[in-house]
Amino acid sequence: MSRVDLEHLRGLAANRWQWLRRQFDDLEALRQRLDYQTYLLAAAGLVASLLLGFADLATQGSIERRQAEDLLATLTQVLPAGLYDNDLLQDTITIQDGAENGLGKTEVYLARKEGEVSAVAFKLSAAGGYSGPISLLVGLNRDGAVLGVRVLAHAETPGLGDKIERNKSDWILSFEGRSLENTTAERWRVKKDGGDFDQFAGATITPRAVVRGVQSGLGFFQRHRAELVSPPPKGAR
Ligand SMILES: Cc1cc2nc3c(=O)[nH]c(=O)nc-3n(C[C@H](O)[C@H](O)[C@H](O)COP(=O)(O)O)c2cc1C
């Protein structure tokens, strides 16, 4: 190899070496930048979580108060005002039977007049709706007749299944006065199935589920009637 070729090769190798050094320098700079960005992201995440935590704490009390107000407003729709003089939200009994709501237990609101239980109300979950379970609040007098039913939550189709809501139609009022005594099991069905309750045009599944749910709620009351109308004193529950 000639001296010129050797010089040329040495020049090439030196260039290559310079290039490699530059790459390493760049990588080092990049690594430092990445570290900095990671710390920045972690700090931003921490600040955001702290802010969310504080906001949650700050709103928890008012959310619970609003939920209690909403529940009381619905309770007063299924329990006529003349039937009680107690605080419905404070006077409750927990029954270890959750067949109607899938929770394993049911909280029952007791309506008392001069200390005597005149009516009760409880939530239940009606299975088999078109879009899942339908949450109901049922009020019954001490003889097990329906005073009122209201839908608390549902995911049925607007314009079809949502006529179960009181503000959409009168249908939910058709349970008032019904009991297991005055309505036989065969009649606790929609008319299309041979029962007493209207279905909606093009929507039978939703009312069928609600009828079955209310009927099962009456079964729950019947099973626990003695305990509900003569509950033990609060301390003994
Ligand atoms: C998009 C869509 C939404 C529907 N939503 C409901 C509903 O919310 N509730 C209901 O009862 N039926 C709903 N239906 C109708 C039911 O599929 C069914 O046809 C109807 O309830 C009649 O039931 P039946 O055959 O048992 O009488 C819906 C149908 C469609 C296509």
The ligand as a MOL file (V3000), in Angstrom:
LIG
                    3D

  0  0  0     0  0            999 V3000
M  V30 BEGIN CTAB
M  V30 COUNTS 31 33 0 0 0
M  V30 BEGIN ATOM
M  V30 1 C -82.8560 -0.3820 19.6600 0
M  V30 2 C -83.9650 -1.0300 20.4320 0
M  V30 3 C -84.1860 -0.6410 21.7290 0
M  V30 4 C -85.2070 -1.2240 22.4790 0
M  V30 5 N -85.4060 -0.8220 23.7550 0
M  V30 6 C -86.3550 -1.4360 24.5010 0
M  V30 7 C -86.5520 -1.0630 25.8560 0
M  V30 8 O -85.8960 -0.1920 26.4290 0
M  V30 9 N -87.5310 -1.7210 26.5190 0
M  V30 10 C -88.3080 -2.6960 25.9590 0
M  V30 11 O -89.1690 -3.2400 26.6410 0
M  V30 12 N -88.1440 -3.0330 24.6740 0
M  V30 13 C -87.1940 -2.4250 23.9290 0
M  V30 14 N -87.0390 -2.7840 22.6340 0
M  V30 15 C -87.9900 -3.7380 22.0250 0
M  V30 16 C -87.6890 -5.1800 22.4450 0
M  V30 17 O -86.6230 -5.6720 21.6940 0
M  V30 18 C -88.9140 -6.0730 22.2010 0
M  V30 19 O -89.1880 -6.1410 20.8390 0
M  V30 20 C -90.1380 -5.5510 22.8990 0
M  V30 21 O -89.8890 -5.3010 24.2340 0
M  V30 22 C -91.2950 -6.5410 22.7820 0
M  V30 23 O -91.0090 -7.6550 23.5670 0
M  V30 24 P -91.8480 -9.0030 23.4740 0
M  V30 25 O -91.4770 -9.6420 22.1830 0
M  V30 26 O -91.4020 -9.8290 24.6440 0
M  V30 27 O -93.2820 -8.6440 23.5460 0
M  V30 28 C -86.0280 -2.2210 21.8810 0
M  V30 29 C -85.7710 -2.6170 20.5800 0
M  V30 30 C -84.7720 -2.0390 19.8610 0
M  V30 31 C -84.5480 -2.4660 18.4420 0
M  V30 END ATOM
M  V30 BEGIN BOND
M  V30 1 1 1 2
M  V30 2 1 2 3
M  V30 3 2 2 30
M  V30 4 2 3 4
M  V30 5 1 4 5
M  V30 6 1 4 28
M  V30 7 2 5 6
M  V30 8 1 6 7
M  V30 9 1 6 13
M  V30 10 2 7 8
M  V30 11 1 7 9
M  V30 12 1 9 10
M  V30 13 2 10 11
M  V30 14 1 10 12
M  V30 15 2 12 13
M  V30 16 1 13 14
M  V30 17 1 14 15
M  V30 18 1 14 28
M  V30 19 1 15 16
M  V30 20 1 16 17
M  V30 21 1 16 18
M  V30 22 1 18 19
M  V30 23 1 18 20
M  V30 24 1 20 21
M  V30 25 1 20 22
M  V30 26 1 22 23
M  V30 27 1 23 24
M  V30 28 2 24 25
M  V30 29 1 24 26
M  V30 30 1 24 27
M  V30 31 2 28 29
M  V30 32 1 29 30
M  V30 33 1 30 31
M  V30 END BOND
M  V30 END CTAB
M  END
